[in-house]
Amino acid sequence: MEVDLEGGDVNTSMALGVYERPALLWDADPAQRSPIVWWVVFVGFAYTLALAYAWYCRATGGNADISLTWKGFKVECKSS
């Protein structure tokens, strides 16, 4: 690749790419993604509550067991 700085003829074909259309097309409206975000926030909050109760259980001398069921997180506190 030769560059002629005096004549102003700079070959930039290597620097500039050719525009290509995106390979994937997202047809959905961005507002449709909102329920997924709220679901993640809700599940994260529920898991945080389960961890807090498990921590409380262990702090009081118990043994906590967290399991995920179809109805949500289940925390069992078994006393030693």
HUNORVEN-V752975 format. One record per helix or strand. SS is the DSSP state (hx for helix, st for strand). FROM is the first residue (numbers start at 1). LEN is the number of residues. If there is no record, write none. Layout:
ss:SS from:FROM len:LEN
ss:SS from:FROM len:LEN
This chain:
ss:st from:4 len:1
ss:st from:9 len:1
ss:hx from:30 len:30
ss:st from:62 len:8
ss:st from:72 len:8
